[in-house]
């Protein structure tokens, strides 16, 4: 991406309003909050063709490879597999689509759990590495996927929604792809509370990671997005933490993840620790 990318203004993806306030600036890009619904997003942002070029080598950032990504996401993948298997009450084969599957680690795990699992990802390098391992992964984007409606019992998005220019459109597509009663599982970061906490010390702005991350979702905003699409039984919880390769981030993720889980359990789900990545489950109604 060039040092001075071409950018364009966007309206709020949730409510469609064009009334926002700047809450941070990083890498020359403004992070804004919609004054109407509270959605946090990058505005203005790079054009679509420039964004597409960023993701050719996205999974190789900071020396990332298949092994490091599988290690990073291993706990989350295993917990998510348990959750999906628990929601699958009927016998027989079940299909799951992992959107933004990267190297296909979750696809591989779900196939070992007996599911008909496949993934889709826009990164040629990641897809090639996954297919060389025999993982059922295809190159492409969710919005381009030519699949019949009601094709999947579950759709998963691990740290994907914040990257997409149109998250509401992606959620609609996922809704259409699910069978009635099917499950959507999403994992997203929630960065804004940490940025607010660190702002007095002049820190925290780098955490938004634009232009790779275009959105930041609070549980309240994500719930409203899902409700508007038509999802029901929305449930958000801290879930397992990532396992970064570096010791410092790994210890921080484990500590804050444990605190978030403890608070959520002790308060019987009434407290979600701000700033900690969260898992959200939602169901497509039976009718």
PASEBA-1860 file (N, C-alpha, C; in nm, 3 decimals):
! residues 287
1> XXXXXXXX> 0.084/-0.118/0.000/0.000/0.000/0.000/0.088/0.124/0.000 ~ 0.053/0.227/-0.074/0.133/0.347/-0.085/0.129/0.425/0.045 ~ 0.224/0.521/0.060/0.230/0.600/0.182/0.110/0.693/0.193 ~ 0.054/0.734/0.081/-0.062/0.823/0.082/-0.173/0.759/0.000 ~ -0.242/0.660/0.057/-0.344/0.588/-0.019/-0.465/0.675/-0.049 ~ -0.534/0.643/-0.156/-0.659/0.710/-0.187/-0.765/0.662/-0.089 ~ -0.842/0.754/-0.038/-0.943/0.719/0.061/-1.080/0.770/0.018 ~ -1.182/0.718/0.083/-1.317/0.766/0.056/-1.399/0.763/0.183
9> XXXXXXXX> -1.497/0.851/0.192/-1.585/0.859/0.307/-1.691/0.750/0.300 ~ -1.731/0.700/0.416/-1.838/0.601/0.423/-1.936/0.641/0.532 ~ -2.062/0.601/0.514/-2.163/0.620/0.618/-2.155/0.504/0.716 ~ -2.223/0.518/0.828/-2.226/0.411/0.928/-2.288/0.286/0.868 ~ -2.222/0.174/0.883/-2.268/0.049/0.825/-2.392/-0.006/0.895 ~ -2.416/0.033/1.018/-2.530/-0.016/1.094/-2.656/0.069/1.072 ~ -2.645/0.199/1.096/-2.764/0.284/1.090/-2.771/0.370/0.965 ~ -2.662/0.376/0.889/-2.662/0.452/0.764/-2.643/0.601/0.781
17> XXXXXXXX> -2.626/0.649/0.903/-2.609/0.792/0.928/-2.466/0.836/0.895 ~ -2.452/0.965/0.873/-2.321/1.024/0.844/-2.291/1.131/0.949 ~ -2.301/1.092/1.075/-2.280/1.183/1.186/-2.191/1.112/1.287 ~ -2.060/1.141/1.284/-1.968/1.070/1.370/-1.865/1.164/1.430 ~ -1.796/1.116/1.531/-1.692/1.193/1.597/-1.563/1.114/1.597 ~ -1.451/1.183/1.580/-1.320/1.118/1.578/-1.279/1.084/1.721 ~ -1.239/0.960/1.744/-1.196/0.919/1.878/-1.048/0.880/1.881 ~ -0.986/0.863/1.765/-0.843/0.831/1.759/-0.796/0.848/1.615
25> XXXXXXXX> -0.664/0.862/1.600/-0.602/0.867/1.468/-0.480/0.776/1.470 ~ -0.471/0.688/1.371/-0.358/0.598/1.362/-0.319/0.580/1.217 ~ -0.188/0.586/1.188/-0.135/0.570/1.053/-0.204/0.663/0.954 ~ -0.237/0.782/1.003/-0.300/0.882/0.918/-0.447/0.858/0.892 ~ -0.508/0.760/0.958/-0.648/0.726/0.937/-0.729/0.756/1.064 ~ -0.847/0.813/1.046/-0.933/0.850/1.158/-1.021/0.733/1.201 ~ -1.025/0.710/1.331/-1.118/0.614/1.390/-1.233/0.696/1.447 ~ -1.355/0.669/1.401/-1.470/0.749/1.442/-1.575/0.662/1.509
33> XXXXXXXX> -1.662/0.728/1.587/-1.776/0.661/1.648/-1.903/0.728/1.598 ~ -1.997/0.646/1.554/-2.126/0.697/1.509/-2.202/0.754/1.629 ~ -2.246/0.878/1.617/-2.317/0.942/1.728/-2.457/0.883/1.747 ~ -2.509/0.815/1.646/-2.644/0.761/1.655/-2.648/0.623/1.717 ~ -2.564/0.530/1.667/-2.573/0.390/1.713/-2.449/0.342/1.789 ~ -2.338/0.416/1.782/-2.219/0.380/1.858/-2.119/0.292/1.786 ~ -2.144/0.256/1.660/-2.049/0.174/1.585/-1.919/0.252/1.565 ~ -1.805/0.186/1.589/-1.673/0.246/1.572/-1.612/0.193/1.442
41> XXXXXXXX> -1.562/0.285/1.357/-1.509/0.243/1.228/-1.408/0.343/1.173 ~ -1.332/0.300/1.073/-1.232/0.385/1.008/-1.303/0.468/0.901 ~ -1.283/0.601/0.907/-1.349/0.689/0.812/-1.275/0.823/0.805 ~ -1.226/0.859/0.682/-1.233/0.784/0.555/-1.137/0.665/0.556 ~ -1.153/0.578/0.455/-1.073/0.456/0.449/-1.018/0.436/0.308 ~ -0.916/0.350/0.292/-0.860/0.323/0.159/-0.965/0.263/0.066 ~ -0.946/0.285/-0.063/-1.036/0.231/-0.164/-1.027/0.078/-0.167 ~ -1.130/0.017/-0.223/-1.141/-0.130/-0.221/-1.023/-0.199/-0.287
49> XXXXXXXX> -0.974/-0.146/-0.401/-0.864/-0.214/-0.470/-0.735/-0.207/-0.388 ~ -0.715/-0.099/-0.316/-0.596/-0.088/-0.231/-0.610/-0.181/-0.109 ~ -0.730/-0.193/-0.057/-0.751/-0.284/0.054/-0.723/-0.427/0.012 ~ -0.767/-0.465/-0.107/-0.748/-0.602/-0.154/-0.601/-0.639/-0.162 ~ -0.517/-0.544/-0.202/-0.374/-0.572/-0.216/-0.307/-0.598/-0.081 ~ -0.367/-0.546/0.026/-0.308/-0.564/0.159/-0.311/-0.709/0.205 ~ -0.411/-0.784/0.160/-0.433/-0.915/0.217/-0.360/-1.028/0.147 ~ -0.284/-0.995/0.042/-0.207/-1.100/-0.026/-0.110/-1.167/0.070
57> XXXXXXXX> -0.047/-1.086/0.159/0.051/-1.140/0.252/0.011/-1.117/0.398 ~ -0.118/-1.099/0.423/-0.163/-1.064/0.557/-0.123/-1.168/0.662 ~ -0.138/-1.295/0.630/-0.111/-1.399/0.729/0.038/-1.417/0.757 ~ 0.123/-1.352/0.675/0.268/-1.361/0.698/0.320/-1.244/0.780 ~ 0.231/-1.156/0.826/0.274/-1.043/0.910/0.348/-1.093/1.034 ~ 0.453/-1.022/1.069/0.532/-1.055/1.188/0.580/-1.200/1.188 ~ 0.609/-1.251/1.068/0.664/-1.385/1.057/0.563/-1.496/1.073 ~ 0.435/-1.465/1.056/0.331/-1.564/1.075/0.335/-1.674/0.970
65> XXXXXXXX> 0.304/-1.796/1.012/0.293/-1.909/0.920/0.184/-2.002/0.973 ~ 0.165/-2.114/0.906/0.056/-2.203/0.945/0.069/-2.249/1.090 ~ 0.190/-2.287/1.130/0.210/-2.338/1.266/0.179/-2.230/1.371 ~ 0.226/-2.107/1.346/0.204/-2.001/1.444/0.057/-1.962/1.453 ~ -0.014/-1.964/1.339/-0.157/-1.932/1.340/-0.236/-2.042/1.410 ~ -0.202/-2.168/1.387/-0.271/-2.277/1.455/-0.248/-2.270/1.606 ~ -0.126/-2.232/1.645/-0.097/-2.219/1.788/-0.171/-2.098/1.846 ~ -0.171/-1.987/1.774/-0.238/-1.865/1.819/-0.386/-1.889/1.846
73> XXXXXXXX> -0.451/-1.963/1.757/-0.596/-1.979/1.762/-0.641/-2.113/1.820 ~ -0.546/-2.197/1.862/-0.579/-2.334/1.901/-0.685/-2.345/2.009 ~ -0.672/-2.269/2.118/-0.769/-2.277/2.226/-0.907/-2.232/2.179 ~ -0.911/-2.125/2.103/-1.038/-2.073/2.053/-1.103/-2.173/1.958 ~ -1.024/-2.234/1.872/-1.078/-2.334/1.779/-1.139/-2.452/1.855 ~ -1.067/-2.502/1.956/-1.117/-2.618/2.029/-1.245/-2.584/2.107 ~ -1.247/-2.469/2.170/-1.367/-2.428/2.242/-1.485/-2.411/2.146 ~ -1.460/-2.350/2.031/-1.566/-2.326/1.933/-1.618/-2.457/1.876
81> XXXXXXXX> -1.528/-2.551/1.853/-1.571/-2.684/1.805/-1.662/-2.750/1.907 ~ -1.627/-2.740/2.035/-1.712/-2.797/2.140/-1.849/-2.731/2.141 ~ -1.852/-2.599/2.124/-1.979/-2.526/2.126/-2.068/-2.569/2.009 ~ -2.010/-2.579/1.891/-2.089/-2.616/1.774/-2.138/-2.760/1.783 ~ -2.053/-2.846/1.832/-2.095/-2.986/1.847/-2.208/-2.998/1.950 ~ -2.206/-2.912/2.051/-2.311/-2.914/2.153/-2.443/-2.864/2.098 ~ -2.437/-2.771/2.002/-2.561/-2.717/1.944/-2.620/-2.811/1.840 ~ -2.539/-2.906/1.794/-2.586/-2.999/1.691/-2.654/-3.118/1.758
89> XXXXXXXX> -2.785/-3.113/1.769/-2.858/-3.215/1.844/-2.901/-3.332/1.756 ~ -2.912/-3.311/1.626/-2.956/-3.418/1.537/-2.839/-3.504/1.493 ~ -2.866/-3.628/1.459/-2.762/-3.717/1.411/-2.740/-3.693/1.262 ~ -2.635/-3.750/1.209/-2.607/-3.732/1.067/-2.503/-3.624/1.043 ~ -2.467/-3.609/0.917/-2.363/-3.513/0.880/-2.411/-3.369/0.896 ~ -2.321/-3.282/0.934/-2.349/-3.139/0.945/-2.242/-3.062/0.870 ~ -2.281/-2.950/0.810/-2.189/-2.870/0.730/-2.155/-2.740/0.802 ~ -2.029/-2.701/0.796/-1.986/-2.575/0.853/-1.896/-2.504/0.753
97> XXXXXXXX> -1.914/-2.373/0.742/-1.830/-2.288/0.658/-1.753/-2.193/0.747 ~ -1.619/-2.195/0.738/-1.535/-2.102/0.812/-1.494/-1.989/0.719 ~ -1.546/-1.870/0.743/-1.519/-1.753/0.659/-1.391/-1.686/0.706 ~ -1.300/-1.656/0.610/-1.170/-1.602/0.647/-1.087/-1.707/0.717 ~ -1.086/-1.825/0.660/-1.030/-1.944/0.728/-0.879/-1.946/0.736 ~ -0.810/-1.857/0.663/-0.665/-1.857/0.667/-0.606/-1.990/0.624 ~ -0.524/-2.048/0.709/-0.457/-2.174/0.677/-0.547/-2.297/0.698 ~ -0.671/-2.274/0.738/-0.766/-2.385/0.747/-0.758/-2.468/0.873
105> XXXXXXXX> -0.703/-2.413/0.980/-0.690/-2.490/1.104/-0.824/-2.533/1.162 ~ -0.923/-2.443/1.160/-1.053/-2.479/1.215/-1.126/-2.578/1.124 ~ -1.108/-2.563/0.994/-1.167/-2.658/0.900/-1.115/-2.799/0.927 ~ -0.985/-2.809/0.946/-0.923/-2.939/0.975/-0.977/-2.998/1.104 ~ -0.989/-2.916/1.207/-1.039/-2.963/1.336/-1.183/-3.013/1.325 ~ -1.267/-2.937/1.255/-1.408/-2.977/1.245/-1.426/-3.103/1.162 ~ -1.343/-3.123/1.063/-1.351/-3.247/0.986/-1.313/-3.365/1.075 ~ -1.218/-3.345/1.163/-1.182/-3.451/1.257/-1.295/-3.478/1.357
113> XXXXXXXX> -1.380/-3.377/1.378/-1.495/-3.393/1.466/-1.615/-3.454/1.392 ~ -1.598/-3.487/1.264/-1.704/-3.552/1.189/-1.792/-3.460/1.108 ~ -1.757/-3.331/1.101/-1.836/-3.236/1.024/-1.788/-3.229/0.880 ~ -1.877/-3.194/0.790/-1.842/-3.162/0.652/-1.801/-3.016/0.652 ~ -1.672/-2.991/0.670/-1.621/-2.856/0.692/-1.544/-2.805/0.571 ~ -1.563/-2.676/0.542/-1.488/-2.610/0.435/-1.464/-2.465/0.473 ~ -1.369/-2.402/0.405/-1.338/-2.264/0.435/-1.320/-2.182/0.310 ~ -1.325/-2.050/0.327/-1.303/-1.957/0.218/-1.217/-1.842/0.271
121> XXXXXXXX> -1.121/-1.799/0.190/-1.029/-1.693/0.233/-0.978/-1.618/0.110 ~ -0.956/-1.485/0.121/-0.910/-1.408/0.006/-0.759/-1.411/-0.016 ~ -0.683/-1.476/0.073/-0.537/-1.477/0.061/-0.489/-1.595/-0.022 ~ -0.432/-1.571/-0.141/-0.381/-1.682/-0.222/-0.276/-1.765/-0.151 ~ -0.187/-1.699/-0.077/-0.079/-1.771/-0.009/-0.134/-1.863/0.099 ~ -0.230/-1.814/0.178/-0.287/-1.896/0.285/-0.365/-2.014/0.228 ~ -0.443/-1.989/0.122/-0.522/-2.095/0.061/-0.433/-2.202/0.001 ~ -0.326/-2.159/-0.065/-0.233/-2.256/-0.124/-0.171/-2.343/-0.016
129> XXXXXXXX> -0.128/-2.281/0.095/-0.068/-2.357/0.204/-0.169/-2.455/0.264 ~ -0.295/-2.412/0.275/-0.398/-2.498/0.333/-0.428/-2.616/0.242 ~ -0.440/-2.591/0.113/-0.473/-2.699/0.019/-0.358/-2.799/0.008 ~ -0.236/-2.753/0.024/-0.122/-2.844/0.023/-0.127/-2.940/0.141 ~ -0.193/-2.899/0.248/-0.212/-2.985/0.365/-0.338/-3.071/0.353 ~ -0.408/-3.058/0.239/-0.529/-3.136/0.219/-0.651/-3.079/0.287 ~ -0.646/-2.953/0.326/-0.758/-2.889/0.393/-0.856/-2.832/0.290 ~ -0.985/-2.846/0.315/-1.089/-2.808/0.219/-1.112/-2.657/0.224
137> XXXXXXXX> -1.027/-2.586/0.151/-1.029/-2.440/0.152/-1.033/-2.388/0.010 ~ -1.113/-2.286/-0.013/-1.121/-2.226/-0.147/-1.084/-2.078/-0.141 ~ -1.033/-2.027/-0.251/-0.995/-1.887/-0.262/-1.117/-1.803/-0.296 ~ -1.137/-1.694/-0.224/-1.248/-1.606/-0.254/-1.296/-1.530/-0.132 ~ -1.406/-1.459/-0.152/-1.467/-1.380/-0.046/-1.609/-1.428/-0.022 ~ -1.658/-1.402/0.096/-1.792/-1.447/0.133/-1.897/-1.396/0.036 ~ -1.888/-1.268/0.000/-1.991/-1.210/-0.086/-1.990/-1.267/-0.227 ~ -1.879/-1.330/-0.266/-1.868/-1.390/-0.399/-1.908/-1.538/-0.401
145> XXXXXXXX> -1.934/-1.593/-0.286/-1.957/-1.737/-0.275/-2.087/-1.777/-0.344 ~ -2.076/-1.866/-0.441/-2.192/-1.915/-0.515/-2.239/-2.047/-0.455 ~ -2.321/-2.036/-0.352/-2.372/-2.153/-0.281/-2.520/-2.131/-0.254 ~ -2.598/-2.237/-0.259/-2.741/-2.226/-0.234/-2.770/-2.177/-0.093 ~ -2.880/-2.106/-0.078/-2.924/-2.066/0.055/-2.955/-2.191/0.138 ~ -2.932/-2.179/0.268/-2.958/-2.291/0.357/-2.864/-2.408/0.338 ~ -2.739/-2.379/0.301/-2.643/-2.486/0.273/-2.566/-2.533/0.396 ~ -2.564/-2.453/0.503/-2.476/-2.484/0.616/-2.553/-2.487/0.749
153> XXXXXXXX> -2.510/-2.577/0.835/-2.563/-2.585/0.970/-2.495/-2.483/1.062 ~ -2.374/-2.441/1.024/-2.302/-2.342/1.103/-2.212/-2.261/1.012 ~ -2.195/-2.133/1.046/-2.100/-2.044/0.979/-2.016/-1.980/1.088 ~ -1.883/-1.979/1.069/-1.794/-1.920/1.168/-1.712/-1.809/1.106 ~ -1.681/-1.709/1.188/-1.595/-1.596/1.147/-1.504/-1.562/1.265 ~ -1.379/-1.605/1.259/-1.283/-1.578/1.365/-1.200/-1.455/1.329 ~ -1.223/-1.344/1.398/-1.149/-1.220/1.373/-1.154/-1.183/1.224 ~ -1.274/-1.183/1.170/-1.296/-1.153/1.028/-1.383/-1.030/1.010
161> XXXXXXXX> -1.488/-1.018/1.089/-1.588/-0.914/1.067/-1.527/-0.774/1.071 ~ -1.426/-0.754/1.156/-1.365/-0.621/1.167/-1.285/-0.583/1.043 ~ -1.252/-0.681/0.958/-1.175/-0.654/0.837/-1.264/-0.617/0.717 ~ -1.391/-0.648/0.724/-1.477/-0.640/0.606/-1.533/-0.500/0.587 ~ -1.537/-0.450/0.462/-1.593/-0.316/0.438/-1.742/-0.309/0.465 ~ -1.812/-0.420/0.456/-1.958/-0.421/0.475/-1.997/-0.535/0.570 ~ -1.977/-0.518/0.700/-2.009/-0.627/0.793/-2.158/-0.662/0.794 ~ -2.246/-0.565/0.777/-2.389/-0.597/0.772/-2.420/-0.685/0.652
169> XXXXXXXX> -2.359/-0.657/0.538/-2.378/-0.741/0.420/-2.326/-0.881/0.443 ~ -2.213/-0.893/0.513/-2.157/-1.026/0.543/-2.249/-1.104/0.636 ~ -2.308/-1.037/0.734/-2.399/-1.105/0.826/-2.526/-1.149/0.754 ~ -2.573/-1.068/0.661/-2.691/-1.108/0.582/-2.660/-1.232/0.498 ~ -2.541/-1.232/0.439/-2.500/-1.348/0.359/-2.492/-1.473/0.445 ~ -2.433/-1.459/0.563/-2.423/-1.574/0.655/-2.562/-1.622/0.694 ~ -2.654/-1.530/0.721/-2.791/-1.565/0.757/-2.856/-1.647/0.646 ~ -2.837/-1.603/0.522/-2.895/-1.674/0.407/-2.835/-1.813/0.390
177> XXXXXXXX> -2.706/-1.828/0.419/-2.639/-1.956/0.399/-2.676/-2.059/0.504 ~ -2.726/-2.014/0.617/-2.759/-2.106/0.725/-2.895/-2.172/0.704 ~ -2.904/-2.297/0.749/-3.034/-2.364/0.754/-3.115/-2.301/0.867 ~ -3.247/-2.309/0.864/-3.326/-2.264/0.979/-3.281/-2.339/1.105 ~ -3.254/-2.264/1.209/-3.200/-2.323/1.332/-3.049/-2.331/1.334 ~ -2.985/-2.289/1.224/-2.839/-2.294/1.214/-2.771/-2.192/1.305 ~ -2.641/-2.212/1.329/-2.566/-2.132/1.425/-2.459/-2.048/1.357 ~ -2.451/-1.922/1.398/-2.342/-1.832/1.358/-2.252/-1.813/1.479
185> XXXXXXXX> -2.122/-1.832/1.459/-2.024/-1.809/1.565/-1.924/-1.705/1.518 ~ -1.911/-1.597/1.595/-1.824/-1.485/1.559/-1.727/-1.457/1.673 ~ -1.604/-1.429/1.637/-1.505/-1.383/1.735/-1.454/-1.247/1.688 ~ -1.467/-1.144/1.771/-1.424/-1.010/1.732/-1.347/-0.944/1.847 ~ -1.258/-0.850/1.815/-1.192/-0.772/1.920/-1.283/-0.659/1.967 ~ -1.254/-0.607/2.084/-1.324/-0.491/2.137/-1.220/-0.398/2.196 ~ -1.166/-0.312/2.111/-1.046/-0.234/2.142/-1.073/-0.101/2.209 ~ -1.185/-0.037/2.178/-1.211/0.099/2.221/-1.196/0.122/2.372
193> XXXXXXXX> -1.245/0.034/2.460/-1.228/0.059/2.604/-1.082/0.065/2.647 ~ -0.997/-0.017/2.585/-0.854/-0.014/2.620/-0.793/0.117/2.574 ~ -0.829/0.162/2.455/-0.777/0.289/2.403/-0.817/0.404/2.495 ~ -0.941/0.404/2.541/-0.986/0.508/2.634/-0.905/0.506/2.763 ~ -0.879/0.385/2.813/-0.805/0.370/2.939/-0.663/0.421/2.927 ~ -0.600/0.394/2.811/-0.460/0.432/2.792/-0.441/0.572/2.736 ~ -0.548/0.635/2.689/-0.537/0.766/2.624/-0.472/0.873/2.712 ~ -0.503/0.883/2.843/-0.438/0.986/2.925/-0.287/0.976/2.929
201> XXXXXXXX> -0.235/0.856/2.906/-0.089/0.835/2.904/-0.032/0.848/2.765 ~ -0.117/0.886/2.668/-0.071/0.900/2.530/-0.047/0.768/2.462 ~ -0.111/0.662/2.511/-0.092/0.528/2.456/-0.226/0.473/2.404 ~ -0.219/0.362/2.333/-0.338/0.290/2.295/-0.385/0.308/2.153 ~ -0.347/0.419/2.088/-0.396/0.445/1.953/-0.356/0.338/1.854 ~ -0.240/0.276/1.874/-0.190/0.175/1.781/-0.274/0.047/1.784 ~ -0.354/0.029/1.886/-0.427/-0.096/1.902/-0.536/-0.116/1.798 ~ -0.583/-0.010/1.735/-0.691/-0.026/1.637/-0.646/-0.097/1.510
209> XXXXXXXX> -0.519/-0.083/1.475/-0.460/-0.153/1.360/-0.530/-0.127/1.227 ~ -0.560/0.001/1.194/-0.610/0.028/1.059/-0.494/0.027/0.959 ~ -0.515/0.004/0.833/-0.646/-0.018/0.769/-0.689/-0.166/0.769 ~ -0.609/-0.254/0.833/-0.650/-0.394/0.837/-0.782/-0.410/0.912 ~ -0.793/-0.344/1.027/-0.919/-0.343/1.100/-0.996/-0.218/1.061 ~ -1.115/-0.237/1.008/-1.200/-0.125/0.967/-1.308/-0.095/1.070 ~ -1.333/-0.188/1.162/-1.440/-0.172/1.261/-1.394/-0.222/1.397 ~ -1.460/-0.173/1.501/-1.443/-0.222/1.637/-1.583/-0.239/1.695
217> XXXXXXXX> -1.613/-0.359/1.747/-1.749/-0.391/1.786/-1.763/-0.407/1.938 ~ -1.852/-0.330/1.996/-1.892/-0.357/2.134/-1.998/-0.466/2.131 ~ -2.016/-0.541/2.240/-2.121/-0.644/2.242/-2.260/-0.587/2.212 ~ -2.287/-0.467/2.261/-2.418/-0.405/2.239/-2.442/-0.376/2.092 ~ -2.341/-0.320/2.025/-2.355/-0.287/1.884/-2.366/-0.414/1.799 ~ -2.283/-0.514/1.829/-2.288/-0.638/1.752/-2.423/-0.708/1.770 ~ -2.476/-0.704/1.889/-2.608/-0.763/1.914/-2.715/-0.694/1.829 ~ -2.707/-0.561/1.820/-2.805/-0.488/1.741/-2.792/-0.520/1.593
225> XXXXXXXX> -2.670/-0.535/1.545/-2.648/-0.573/1.405/-2.714/-0.708/1.377 ~ -2.690/-0.804/1.464/-2.745/-0.938/1.446/-2.898/-0.935/1.454 ~ -2.950/-0.856/1.545/-3.096/-0.847/1.560/-3.160/-0.793/1.433 ~ -3.098/-0.691/1.374/-3.154/-0.631/1.253/-3.152/-0.728/1.135 ~ -3.052/-0.815/1.133/-3.045/-0.914/1.026/-3.155/-1.018/1.042 ~ -3.192/-1.048/1.166/-3.294/-1.149/1.191/-3.250/-1.261/1.282 ~ -3.126/-1.255/1.333/-3.077/-1.359/1.423/-3.146/-1.352/1.559 ~ -3.149/-1.463/1.627/-3.210/-1.473/1.760/-3.114/-1.543/1.855
233> XXXXXXXX> -3.152/-1.545/1.983/-3.074/-1.614/2.086/-2.926/-1.574/2.083 ~ -2.901/-1.445/2.075/-2.763/-1.394/2.070/-2.700/-1.402/2.208 ~ -2.582/-1.461/2.215/-2.512/-1.478/2.343/-2.365/-1.444/2.324 ~ -2.312/-1.356/2.410/-2.173/-1.314/2.402/-2.102/-1.346/2.533 ~ -1.979/-1.398/2.522/-1.902/-1.436/2.641/-1.754/-1.423/2.610 ~ -1.667/-1.415/2.713/-1.524/-1.394/2.689/-1.459/-1.504/2.607 ~ -1.482/-1.628/2.639/-1.420/-1.737/2.564/-1.271/-1.749/2.591 ~ -1.209/-1.847/2.527/-1.067/-1.872/2.545/-0.983/-1.762/2.480
241> XXXXXXXX> -0.865/-1.732/2.534/-0.778/-1.631/2.475/-0.692/-1.688/2.363 ~ -0.635/-1.598/2.284/-0.536/-1.640/2.185/-0.406/-1.677/2.257 ~ -0.315/-1.740/2.182/-0.184/-1.779/2.238/-0.075/-1.719/2.150 ~ -0.043/-1.589/2.170/0.062/-1.525/2.089/0.197/-1.592/2.108 ~ 0.283/-1.575/2.008/0.415/-1.639/2.014/0.507/-1.571/2.114 ~ 0.493/-1.439/2.131/0.578/-1.368/2.226/0.526/-1.383/2.368 ~ 0.619/-1.392/2.464/0.583/-1.422/2.602/0.494/-1.314/2.664 ~ 0.531/-1.186/2.646/0.455/-1.077/2.706/0.309/-1.077/2.664
249> XXXXXXXX> 0.281/-1.069/2.533/0.141/-1.073/2.489/0.069/-1.201/2.529 ~ 0.142/-1.315/2.532/0.079/-1.440/2.569/0.034/-1.438/2.716 ~ 0.120/-1.386/2.805/0.084/-1.377/2.946/-0.031/-1.279/2.967 ~ -0.028/-1.167/2.894/-0.135/-1.068/2.906/-0.268/-1.126/2.860 ~ -0.265/-1.198/2.746/-0.388/-1.257/2.694/-0.445/-1.360/2.792 ~ -0.357/-1.441/2.850/-0.403/-1.543/2.945/-0.459/-1.480/3.072 ~ -0.390/-1.378/3.123/-0.433/-1.313/3.247/-0.568/-1.245/3.231 ~ -0.578/-1.158/3.131/-0.703/-1.083/3.113/-0.816/-1.175/3.067
257> XXXXXXXX> -0.782/-1.279/2.992/-0.884/-1.376/2.954/-0.940/-1.448/3.075 ~ -0.850/-1.485/3.169/-0.894/-1.554/3.290/-0.979/-1.462/3.377 ~ -0.938/-1.335/3.390/-1.015/-1.239/3.468/-1.153/-1.218/3.407 ~ -1.157/-1.204/3.274/-1.285/-1.183/3.206/-1.379/-1.301/3.225 ~ -1.325/-1.422/3.215/-1.407/-1.542/3.233/-1.456/-1.553/3.376 ~ -1.370/-1.523/3.472/-1.408/-1.529/3.613/-1.520/-1.430/3.645 ~ -1.505/-1.306/3.598/-1.608/-1.205/3.622/-1.741/-1.245/3.558 ~ -1.732/-1.295/3.435/-1.852/-1.335/3.363/-1.924/-1.448/3.436
265> XXXXXXXX> -1.847/-1.541/3.492/-1.905/-1.655/3.563/-1.962/-1.612/3.697 ~ -1.885/-1.538/3.776/-1.928/-1.496/3.909/-2.052/-1.408/3.902 ~ -2.058/-1.321/3.800/-2.171/-1.229/3.785/-2.282/-1.290/3.700 ~ -2.274/-1.420/3.676/-2.378/-1.495/3.603/-2.410/-1.431/3.466 ~ -2.303/-1.393/3.398/-2.317/-1.340/3.263/-2.351/-1.193/3.256 ~ -2.364/-1.126/3.370/-2.405/-0.986/3.370/-2.289/-0.891/3.339 ~ -2.165/-0.939/3.349/-2.048/-0.853/3.328/-1.961/-0.910/3.217 ~ -1.932/-0.826/3.119/-1.836/-0.858/3.013/-1.721/-0.758/3.024
273> XXXXXXXX> -1.603/-0.806/3.060/-1.489/-0.718/3.080/-1.458/-0.641/2.953 ~ -1.460/-0.507/2.956/-1.431/-0.429/2.836/-1.290/-0.453/2.786 ~ -1.274/-0.448/2.655/-1.142/-0.457/2.596/-1.093/-0.596/2.566 ~ -1.162/-0.699/2.614/-1.122/-0.837/2.590/-1.200/-0.892/2.470 ~ -1.129/-0.962/2.381/-1.197/-1.023/2.267/-1.305/-1.119/2.315 ~ -1.414/-1.124/2.240/-1.529/-1.202/2.284/-1.582/-1.289/2.171 ~ -1.648/-1.398/2.212/-1.716/-1.486/2.118/-1.865/-1.461/2.125 ~ -1.930/-1.455/2.010/-2.075/-1.437/2.005/-2.137/-1.552/1.926
281> XXXXXXX> -2.240/-1.611/1.984/-2.320/-1.713/1.918/-2.457/-1.656/1.887 ~ -2.510/-1.687/1.770/-2.644/-1.645/1.732/-2.709/-1.755/1.651 ~ -2.842/-1.760/1.651/-2.915/-1.865/1.583/-3.010/-1.807/1.479 ~ -3.018/-1.872/1.364/-3.120/-1.837/1.265/-3.250/-1.903/1.309 ~ -3.357/-1.825/1.326/-3.483/-1.883/1.371/-3.533/-1.995/1.280 ~ -3.610/-2.085/1.336/-3.664/-2.196/1.260/-3.764/-2.151/1.155 ~ -3.828/-2.039/1.177/-3.923/-1.984/1.080/-3.926/-1.833/1.087
END
